[in-house]
Amino acid sequence: MDYSIEKHENGILFFTIEREERRNAINYDVMLGLQEAILLAGDPSIKALVITGSGEKAFCSGGDLSVFHTLETKEEAYFMLSKMSDILYDLLVLPKPTVALMNGHAVGGGCELAISCDYRLARRGTKAGFIQGKQAITTGWGGGSILAEKLSYSAAFPLLSEAEVKPVEYLTEIGFINQLYDTDPRIALNAFLEKMVERNVNVLLAYKMIWINKWKASGLQQRIQEEVRTCSVLWESDAHHEYVFNFLNKK
């Protein structure tokens, strides 16, 4: 499998993308793993779900173009994009605290995965960015719409429209990253979650439901679906196919 799931005694469930050689890029197997982890996190004994990547170089480099390059039409792209957007929406509205433990760089869909979590912890010296614009597409897993919910317009819009990777130190200043660490990631995570995991799980659920109800009332899921449709149209453009060809054939 391209992922692992482990439960710790303190009630933290870890989901790890095990594709270090692919910079922890997401494929269909990882999608299935995320679905499984989100389902398991619904267990009353789970206090928090943590998502991370293997190794030290990359948290997640987004969708694996070596797999998804076969998707050429907007219909083919829509199937994959909507599947992953549904998973990230389920992650967003999971009534437990969720943490993206960013052990390395995060780009493209990796940032969409991260913003779908409640918190983002990042290792100092790493970078992250919504680079989809350079690929002649938009965010297609709902990350743009979720980013707009969590950051101000002046912080979120440049991240999307400039399509550049940014140092995590800067991303902390604008609120995308909640905390930086330079120690062992598990030690940093335990310190960050220490007070939360002491609370009764029903308390955590009740507070998370405040935001879940807000997102549902604002029609966030429908806005995400529109984002997916927009990306699927751009996916079949010549500009995007040219980017994918050059990416797969670069030396």
C-alpha positions as CSV (number, residue, x, y, z in Angstrom):
1,M,0.0,0.0,0.0
2,D,1.0,3.6,-0.6
3,Y,-0.1,4.7,2.9
4,S,-0.2,3.6,6.5
5,I,-2.6,4.1,9.3
6,E,-1.7,3.9,13.0
7,K,-3.6,4.6,16.2
8,H,-1.7,5.9,19.2
9,E,-2.7,5.3,22.8
10,N,-3.4,9.0,23.4
11,G,-6.3,8.8,20.8
12,I,-4.4,10.3,17.9
13,L,-4.8,8.5,14.5
14,F,-2.0,8.9,12.0
15,F,-2.4,8.7,8.3
16,T,1.0,8.7,6.4
17,I,1.4,8.9,2.7
18,E,4.1,6.3,2.0
19,R,5.4,7.5,-1.4
20,E,8.6,9.2,-0.5
21,E,10.1,8.3,-3.9
22,R,7.3,10.3,-5.6
23,R,7.4,13.2,-3.1
24,N,4.3,11.7,-1.5
25,A,2.1,12.5,-4.5
26,I,-1.5,11.4,-4.3
27,N,-2.7,8.5,-6.5
28,Y,-5.9,6.5,-6.3
29,D,-4.5,4.2,-3.6
30,V,-3.8,7.2,-1.3
31,M,-7.3,8.5,-2.0
32,L,-8.7,5.1,-0.7
33,G,-6.4,5.3,2.3
34,L,-7.7,8.8,3.1
35,Q,-11.3,7.6,2.9
36,E,-10.4,4.8,5.3
37,A,-8.7,7.1,7.8
38,I,-11.5,9.6,7.8
39,L,-14.0,6.7,8.5
40,L,-11.8,5.3,11.3
41,A,-11.5,8.7,12.8
42,G,-15.2,8.7,13.5
43,D,-14.6,6.1,16.3
44,P,-15.4,7.6,19.7
45,S,-11.9,6.7,21.0
46,I,-10.2,8.9,18.4
47,K,-9.4,12.4,19.6
48,A,-7.6,13.7,16.5
49,L,-6.6,12.8,13.0
50,V,-3.1,13.7,11.8
51,I,-2.0,13.5,8.1
52,T,1.7,13.5,7.2
53,G,4.1,12.2,4.6
54,S,7.0,9.8,4.7
55,G,10.6,11.1,4.8
56,E,11.8,14.6,5.3
57,K,11.6,16.2,1.8
58,A,7.9,16.4,1.0
59,F,4.6,16.5,2.9
60,C,2.7,16.1,-0.4
61,S,3.4,17.2,-4.0
62,G,-0.3,17.1,-5.0
63,G,-1.7,14.7,-7.6
64,D,0.6,12.3,-9.3
65,L,0.8,13.4,-12.9
66,S,2.5,10.2,-13.9
67,V,-0.8,8.6,-13.0
68,F,-3.3,11.3,-13.9
69,H,-1.7,12.3,-17.2
70,T,-4.0,9.8,-18.9
71,L,-7.0,12.0,-18.0
72,E,-7.4,14.1,-21.1
73,T,-11.1,15.2,-21.4
74,K,-13.0,17.3,-18.9
75,E,-15.2,14.3,-18.2
76,E,-12.3,12.1,-17.3
77,A,-10.7,14.8,-15.2
78,Y,-14.0,15.5,-13.4
79,F,-14.2,11.9,-12.2
80,M,-10.9,12.2,-10.4
81,L,-11.3,15.8,-9.2
82,S,-14.7,15.3,-7.8
83,K,-13.7,12.1,-6.1
84,M,-10.8,13.8,-4.3
85,S,-12.9,16.9,-3.5
86,D,-15.5,14.7,-1.8
87,I,-12.7,13.2,0.3
88,L,-11.3,16.6,1.3
89,Y,-14.8,17.9,2.1
90,D,-15.3,14.8,4.4
91,L,-12.0,15.6,6.0
92,L,-13.0,19.3,6.4
93,V,-16.3,18.4,8.2
94,L,-14.9,15.5,10.3
95,P,-16.1,16.5,13.8
96,K,-12.7,15.9,15.3
97,P,-9.5,18.1,15.3
98,T,-7.4,17.4,12.2
99,V,-3.8,18.3,11.7
100,A,-1.5,18.4,8.6
101,L,1.9,17.6,10.0
102,M,3.9,19.1,7.2
103,N,7.2,17.3,7.4
104,G,8.5,18.8,4.1
105,H,7.5,20.8,1.1
106,A,3.8,21.0,0.0
107,V,2.7,22.1,-3.5
108,G,-0.5,22.1,-5.5
109,G,-2.9,19.5,-4.2
110,G,-0.7,19.1,-1.2
111,C,-1.7,22.5,-0.1
112,E,-5.3,21.7,-0.8
113,L,-4.9,18.6,1.5
114,A,-3.3,20.8,4.2
115,I,-5.9,23.6,4.2
116,S,-8.7,20.9,4.5
117,C,-7.2,20.2,8.0
118,D,-8.0,22.3,11.0
119,Y,-4.3,23.0,11.8
120,R,-1.0,23.0,9.9
121,L,2.3,22.4,11.5
122,A,5.3,22.9,9.3
123,R,9.1,22.2,9.6
124,R,11.2,25.4,9.4
125,G,13.0,26.0,6.2
126,T,10.4,24.3,4.0
127,K,8.1,25.8,1.4
128,A,4.5,25.5,0.2
129,G,2.4,26.9,-2.5
130,F,-0.8,26.6,-4.7
131,I,1.1,26.2,-8.0
132,Q,-1.9,25.1,-10.0
133,G,-1.9,28.3,-12.0
134,K,1.5,27.4,-13.5
135,Q,-0.1,24.2,-14.7
136,A,-2.8,26.2,-16.6
137,I,-5.5,24.9,-14.2
138,T,-7.1,26.1,-10.9
139,T,-7.4,24.3,-7.6
140,G,-9.6,21.3,-8.4
141,W,-10.1,19.5,-5.1
142,G,-11.9,22.3,-3.4
143,G,-8.8,23.9,-1.8
144,G,-9.5,27.3,-3.2
145,S,-12.9,27.5,-1.8
146,I,-11.7,26.1,1.6
147,L,-8.8,28.6,1.6
148,A,-11.3,31.4,1.1
149,E,-13.1,30.3,4.2
150,K,-10.1,30.2,6.4
151,L,-7.9,33.1,5.3
152,S,-8.7,36.7,4.5
153,Y,-9.1,37.8,0.8
154,S,-5.8,39.8,0.9
155,A,-3.9,36.7,2.1
156,A,-5.6,34.0,0.1
157,F,-6.0,35.6,-3.3
158,P,-2.3,36.2,-3.9
159,L,-1.5,32.6,-2.9
160,L,-3.8,31.3,-5.6
161,S,-3.2,33.9,-8.4
162,E,0.5,34.2,-8.1
163,A,0.9,30.4,-8.0
164,E,4.3,30.6,-6.3
165,V,5.9,28.6,-3.5
166,K,6.4,30.6,-0.3
167,P,8.6,30.0,2.7
168,V,6.6,28.6,5.6
169,E,7.8,31.4,7.8
170,Y,5.9,33.8,5.5
171,L,2.9,31.5,5.4
172,T,2.8,31.5,9.2
173,E,2.6,35.3,9.2
174,I,-0.5,35.3,7.0
175,G,-2.2,32.5,8.9
176,F,-1.8,29.6,6.6
177,I,0.6,27.8,8.9
178,N,-0.4,27.6,12.6
179,Q,2.9,26.6,14.1
180,L,6.5,26.0,13.0
181,Y,8.8,23.3,14.4
182,D,12.4,22.4,14.1
183,T,12.5,19.4,16.5
184,D,11.2,15.9,15.9
185,P,7.8,16.3,14.2
186,R,6.0,13.8,16.6
187,I,7.4,15.8,19.6
188,A,6.2,19.0,18.1
189,L,2.8,17.5,17.3
190,N,2.3,16.1,20.8
191,A,3.1,19.4,22.4
192,F,0.6,21.2,20.1
193,L,-2.2,18.7,20.8
194,E,-1.5,18.1,24.4
195,K,-4.3,20.2,25.8
196,M,-6.8,19.2,23.2
197,V,-6.5,15.5,23.7
198,E,-7.1,16.0,27.4
199,R,-10.6,17.2,26.7
200,N,-13.6,15.0,26.4
201,V,-14.2,13.9,22.8
202,N,-17.8,15.2,23.0
203,V,-16.5,18.6,23.8
204,L,-14.2,18.6,20.8
205,L,-17.1,17.4,18.6
206,A,-19.5,20.1,19.8
207,Y,-17.0,22.9,19.1
208,K,-16.1,21.6,15.7
209,M,-19.8,21.4,14.8
210,I,-20.0,25.2,15.2
211,W,-17.8,25.6,12.1
212,I,-19.3,22.6,10.3
213,N,-22.8,24.1,10.6
214,K,-21.4,27.4,9.4
215,W,-19.8,25.9,6.3
216,K,-23.0,23.9,5.5
217,A,-25.2,26.9,5.8
218,S,-23.0,29.0,3.5
219,G,-23.2,26.4,0.7
220,L,-19.5,25.6,0.8
221,Q,-20.0,22.1,-0.7
222,Q,-21.8,23.6,-3.7
223,R,-19.0,26.2,-4.2
224,I,-16.5,23.4,-4.1
225,Q,-18.4,21.5,-6.8
226,E,-18.3,24.6,-9.0
227,E,-14.6,24.8,-8.4
228,V,-14.2,21.2,-9.6
229,R,-16.2,21.9,-12.7
230,T,-14.1,24.9,-13.6
231,C,-10.9,22.9,-13.1
232,S,-12.1,20.0,-15.2
233,V,-12.8,22.4,-18.2
234,L,-9.3,23.9,-17.9
235,W,-7.8,20.4,-17.5
236,E,-8.6,19.5,-21.1
237,S,-7.1,22.7,-22.5
238,D,-4.0,22.6,-24.7
239,A,-2.1,24.7,-22.3
240,H,-2.5,22.2,-19.5
241,H,-1.7,19.2,-21.7
242,E,1.4,21.0,-22.8
243,Y,2.5,21.5,-19.2
244,V,1.9,17.9,-18.4
245,F,3.9,16.7,-21.4
246,N,6.8,19.0,-20.6
247,F,6.7,17.9,-16.9
248,L,6.7,14.2,-17.7
249,N,9.5,14.6,-20.3
250,K,11.8,17.0,-18.5
251,K,15.3,15.8,-17.9
